[in-house]
Amino acid sequence: MNQNHPLSTHALHDLGVHALAQALATKQVSAVELAQHFLDRANVHANLCAFVAIQPETTLAQARAADVRLANGTAGALEGVPLAHKDIFVTKDFVTTAGSRMLQDYRSPFDATVVAKLAAQGVVTLGKLNCDEFAMGSSNENTAICAVGHSQVEPVCNPWDATRVPGGSSGGSAAAVTARLAPAATGTDTGGSIRQPASFCGITGIKPTYGRASRYGMVAFASSLDQAGPMARSAQDCALLLSALCGPDLDRDSTSLDVPAEDYSLKLNDSIEGLRIGIPKEFFGEGLAADVRTAIDAALKEYESLGAKLVPISLPRTELSIPVYYIIAPAEASSNLSRFDGVKFGHRAKDYSDLSDMYKKTRAEGFGDEVKRRIMIGAYVLSHGYYDAYYLQAQKIRRMIADDFQNAFKDCDVIAGPVAPTVAWKIGAHKDPLADYLADIFTLPGSLAGLPGMSVPVGFGEGGMPVGMQLLGNYFQEARLLNAAHRFQQATDWHARTPKGF
């Protein structure tokens, strides 16, 4: 560590992306020292089951290369900053499992675009993070892969209470950032899988407008919904990372938007005086836990003190988002996961009698219960005789849900409400899969509409567990959301709170 600019070892993991980038640029710490510090922390706190792949030699080689660029003046905007990737993004230097036995030993010949874009800005990869299998889940209890340092499969633990879930499917990402095992992580959000774990773990996470971030190299779940985004401690850090990972990828991703990348840091400090915050009455009904509502109400009062105006609005088709999502997403999953048949790559059953038997046994062995459940639902709603009754109707209602948002945005600039009806529940508490599905009620509408959304820490509820507030914006309004979140975080310190022991 540079003795001219002393920076204590403990301070390293208390710093976010922005502060670490500055410390690296001013030679207060080297990229190698920083990478080693976080690798050590990942090993010390392996009990969280956050990491599924760590390769110190690979990480330190990237850090040494970053130090060279920092020394010769060719550094990227995030040069030397360590980050970990959700194990749904393919990486050529680390295995990619998508949390499934089907891909247990798979190593991609290329990096996902999101991974490559961040690497181009100098990010050093710490490893791969645990997730629900093929990103299907709301609790990270559906993983089928052993975490680093473990001999059997165990769910990721919430750093605030190890007996509770961290949320899903990006639970490993949320837990790692919360426990200071990484200053930031990538996540994916299909129906709320960035926002919900960010809320449950007390960090900040943002899902951009659908198509803003490339899906190339992201193991597909539901192609019309999947979107990548950053998870970090603050809106300022998320702005830096989102600026790096967004942008057109037209040659490789047919769902990529031809919209230039932005610097989301430029408007962070703009005044929010007069900002109209829409409050949907459907988000504050009987299903919302009292402790969550108390924290959200207090946050809204803080926004009023900052000059924002609260505007009552209605999103009348909110309740329909659950059946619509759980028709459309499984339908797309059944199509996307058909490629995992034991022929081309991934797991193949050892004993089989013919090709059909190989397909059946490979998929029976390779897929977990939740993935099988969604494949069967998807195949059913797409089958002859049911397509019009289920899938086609769901797509029509999806359009109506998007229209509800456009009507609401005539009266407001952003929409605020809870991320989830409750704080994080106990591991194993939801025996019925429907309980997990119902917990997505507030995140699904924005996903179905393809809108940008984020979770911002706003307090604590039952059991001392974090509560996140959801902010939703109109298409391409990520900068406005980040500005609103940043100004709130300048006035509060919820995002800076750390669980005991970390």
N, C-alpha and C positions, 0 to 999 in steps of 0.2 A: 504494500500500500504506500502511496506517495507520501513521504514524511512532510513535504512542504504544505500539503493540504490534508491534515489529519481528519479521518472520518472513521468513527468507531465501528467495530464489527457489528455490534448490535444495531446501529443506525442503518446499516445496509438494507435489512429486510423491512425496516419501518418506512423506507422511501418508496414512492410510487414510480411509475414509468417516467414522468416528466423530470422528477428530481434526480433519478438515476442517470438519465440521458445527460443532464447538466453535470453531474459528478464525473461521469466518464469523459465528457468533453473538456473539463477543466483539470483532468488528471488527478482527481481526488481518489480514484480507485481505478484499477485496470479491469478490463473485461474478464480476464482469467480469474482474478481474485473474486469478482462478483459471481461468476458462474460457479466457482468452487464453493462459495458460501451457500448458494442456494441448493447445490447438489448435496451438500452436507445436511442441510435442513430437511431435505426430502427423505434422506436416510433416517434421520433422528425421529421424524414423525411419520414413519412408514405405517404406523397403526391406523392412520386415516384411510388407507387404501386408495389414495388419490392417483398415484402413478401406476401405470401398467408397463411402462418401458422407460428405462434410463440407461444411457450409454455414456459414461463420463468421458471416455476418450474422444467420442464424437463431439460432445458439447465443448470440451476444452480446446479441441482443434478449431472449432468455429470461433471461440473466444480469442484464441491467439491470432487468428486472421483479422478479427475485429480490431485488436490492439495495433496491428500493423497499419490498418487503414486510419485509425485514430492518430497514429504517429505521423503518417505521411500526408495527411490533409485530404484524404479521399473518403471520409466517413459519411455514412448515410444518416438520416435524421434520427434513427434509433440505434445507432451503432453501439454494439456491445450490450444492449439491454437484453436480459434473459427473459424468455417467455416459454410457456409450455402449450402444446396443442392438444385439443380434444382428439381422441383416437378415432375420429370419424373422417379426418383429413389424411389422405395418403401422403407418405413421406418416404423418400428413397433411402434415407439413412437410418430410419427406425421402422420396426414392424408396424403394420396397421391391422388392427383386429376388428374395429367397429364394435367391440365388446362382445364378439360372437366366437363360438368354437368353429364356425364355418370359415373364419379367416384367422385362425389362431396363430399361424406362422407366416402369414402373407407379408411379403416385402414388395412394395411398389417400385417400378422402374423410373418413376418420376414423382415430383412434388405437386401437390395441389396448388392451384393458382394463389390462394390465400397464403399458403406457406411460402411460396416463392416470392410473392410481393413483400411480405414482411422480411424475408431474408435479404431481399434487395436493399432494404433500408437498414440492414446491419443487425437485425434481431438474431440472438443466439438461442438455439432450441435446447431446452432443459430435458425434454422427454415428451412422452405421450400420456394423456390423462384418461382416467376411467370414465365410462359412460354406459348408459343403458344400451342393450344390444340393438344395433342398427338405429340408435337414437329413439327407441320406442319405450317411453316410460316417463313418469313424473317423479321418480324417487331415487333412481340409480340402484334399485334393488334387482334390476333385470340383467345386470352384467353377467357374462359367463367366463370372464377372464380373471386369473389370479393377479392381484396387485403385486408390485415389487416388494420383496421381503416376506411374502406369504406363500404358504404351501397349498392353500385351498381358496376357493372363490368366496369372497366376502363382500358385502355392500360397502360403498363409501360412507364414511361417518361425517356428520356435521361437526365442525370444530367447536361450535358453541355448546354442543351436547352430543357426545359420541353415541348416545342411544337413539338419536333421531336421524332422519334422512337429510341429505343436503339438497334435495330436489333433483329433478332430472329433466332431460337426459344429460345435461352438461354438469352433473353433480361433481365429477372429479375436478373440473375446471373451477367451479365455485369454491370447493373445499380447499384447493391448493392456493387460491388467491387469498381467501379468508385467513388461512393458517400461516400466511407469509412464506409459503414454499415456492412461490413465484410472484413477481410483481403484477403479472397479468397472464391471461390465457385466452385462447380462442374457444368459441363455443358455436353451436348451431341451434337455430330456433325454427321448429316446424309448427308447433302449436303453443310455444311458450317456453322452450327449453333453454333459453338464455335468461329470460326475465324471471321465471319462477325460481330456479336455483340461486340466482343473484339475490332475490328477495329473501329466501330461506336462510342464506348465509351472510346477509348484511353487506353485500358489495354492490357495485354498479355494473350494469350490463346493458348493451344496446343491440337491437336487431334493426338493421337498416331496411329501407324500402326494398321489397322483393325485386331482385335483379341487379341491385347495386353492387353486391359482392358476388364474384364468380362462384359457381357451383362446380366448376371443373376440378375433379380430384376429391370431391366430397362424396363419400359413400352414400348413395341415394336412399332416402326413405320415401318421401312424397315430393315429387319433382316440382309441383306447382306451389309448394309451401316452404321447402327447405331454404334457409338463408343463414349465412355465416355472420358472425359479429364478435366484438371483443368483450371481455369481462375483466374488470380492473377495480381498483378501490374508488376511483373518482371519475367524474364526468370529464375532467381535464385529461386524464390518462386515456379514457375511452375515445376522446376526440383525436388524440395523436394516433392511436392504433387504427381507428376507423379510416382516417385519412390515408393511411398506408395500405390498407387491405382492399379498399373499394376501387372501382374503376371498370371500364369496359373490358370484356374478354370475348369479343364477338366470334373470333375464329374457333374457339374451343367450347363455348357455352352458349347454346341456342336460347337460353333464357336470360342471358346477360343484356342489360340495357345499354344503349349507346348514349350514355350520359357521362360527361367528364368527371374525373375525381375532384374532390373539393378539399380544401384545408379547413377542417371543422374547428380549428382552434381560433380562427380569426374573429368570430363573433361571441366567444365565450363570455366576455366581460360586458357585453351590451346590456343596457338597462332593460328590466322586464316591467317597467312602469306601464300600466295599461294593458298588459298581457291578459287576454281573455282565456280563462281556464274553464273548460266545459266539465260539468259534473253530471254524469249519467245517472238518472234515478235508478236504473236497473242494476247498477253496480253496488247499491247501498241498501239492498233488501234484507229479508230475514236470514238468508243464508250466510251473511257476513258476520264473522265472530266479533264480539264486542271489543276485544283487545286490539284487533286489527283496525276496526273502525276508529277507535280512540286515537291511535297513532296517525292514521290518515287525516282525521279531522284537525289534529294539531299541526300537521304539515301544511294543510290548506290555509290555516290561519297565519302561518309563517309567510306563505306566499302573499296573502293579503297585506301583511305588514311590509312586504317588499314592493308593493304597488300593483300587484296583479288583481284582477277582478274575477270572481267566481260567477259562472253562468250556468243555470240549470239547463240540461239538455236531455234528450231521450234517444236511446238506441233500442228500439222496440223488439228487435229480433235477437237480442242477446241470448236468450234461452235456447234458441234454435241452433246456435253455433255448435253445441255439443253433438247432437245427432248429425248435423251437416259435416262436421270435421271427421267424425268417426265413421262416415261413409266414404268421403273423398280420400282421406289419408290412407286407410287400408286398401282402397281400390288401387291407388298408385303404388303402394308398397307391394301388393301382390304381383304387379307387373315388374317393378324394379328388381324384386328379389328372385324372379324366375331365372335369372342368370346364374344363380348359385345352385348348380345341379351336379357338381362333381366331375364335370367334363373339362372345363376350361381352366379353372384355378380354384383354390380354396380346398376345403375338406372333401374327401371322397371315402365312402364306406369301404371297409376292407373285404367283406364277404357279401357277395351278391350273385344271383343266378343269371340275370340278363340286364339289359339297359334300363328297362322300367324298374326293376328291383333295385338297381343302383341309385336311380333318382330318389326313390322312396326312402331307402335306408340312409342315403347321404343327407337328405333334408330332415329326416326324423332325428338323426344324430347331431346335425350341425346347428339347427335352430332351437331356440328356447321356447318356453310356453307362450310368452307374450307375442313373440314374432309369429309363431304358428297361428295364434288366435287372430292376429290382424291379417295374415295372409288368407285365412279361411273366410273371414268377413269380407275382405276385398274381392275374392274370387266369387263369392255369393252375389254381391251387389252388382257385379259386372256380368253375371251369367244371363243367358237367354231367358227372357220372361221377367227378369228383375231389374234389368238395366234402366228401363224407363221409369219404373216405380220408385227406385231408390237413387241410383247415381245421377240420373238426369234431373230429378227433382231437387236433389241436394245442390247441384250446380246452379240451378235457378235461384234457390234461396241464398246461395253464396253471393250472387249478384245483388240481391236485395239487401244483404248485410252490408256490402260495400256502399250501396246507395244510402243506407242509414247514416253512415259516417259522413258522406258528402253533404247530406242535409244538415248534420250537426256542425260541420265546419263552416257553415254559413254564419253561425252565431258565436263561434269560438276559434281560438288559434291553436290550442292544444287541449287534449282531454286527459283528465286525471282520475285515478281511482285505485282500488287495491289491485295487487298482482294476483293474489290467491285469497280464498275465503278464510284461511286459517294460517297460523305459523306452521313450521315444519312438524310433521307428526312422527311418532315413534316408529323405528324400524320394525316392520312386520305388522303394523297396526291395520293396514289396509289389505285384508284377506280377499276382498272382492275387488277385481280390477275396475269395476264401475266407480268405486270410491276415488281412485286416481283420476279417472276420466272427468268426474264432476269437479275435481279440484282445478281444472283448466278453464273454468267458465269465463273468467275475466281476460285471459290471454288469447283465447281462440278467435274472438271476433276480429281483432286486429290482424291476426295471421291470415285468416280467410280473405280479408280485404287487401292483403299485401302491404299494409301500412308500416311505417317505422314505429318502434316502441322501445321503451327502456324501463328498467327498474332502478329506483333510487332509494337508498336506506333512509327511513324516516322515524325509527324508534324500535322499541322492543315490546313484546307481548307476553303471553303466557309462558311460564318457565324461563323467562329471560331470553326468549328467542327473537331474532330480528324480524322486523316488518319492513317490506318494501312497498313503495308507491309506484304505480305504473303511470307513465306519461306516454300518450299516443299523439302522433302528429299526422298531418296530411302528407301525401306523397312528396318525397324529396325534401322534407322538412327536418332532417336530422340535426342540422345546425341549430334550429330553433329549440329542439328538445334538449340538446346538450347545453345550450345557453341557459335555459330554464333550470336544468339540473345543477349546473355549475353555480349559478347565483344562489340557489338554495343551499348548496354545500359550503359556500363562502360564509353563510350566516349560521350554519349548524355544524356539528361534528359527528353526526351519526355514522358517516362513511369512514371515519378515522378510528372507530372503536375496534378493539382487538380482543378475541377470546382469551381467557386466562390460560397460561401455559404456552402461548405462542408469541 
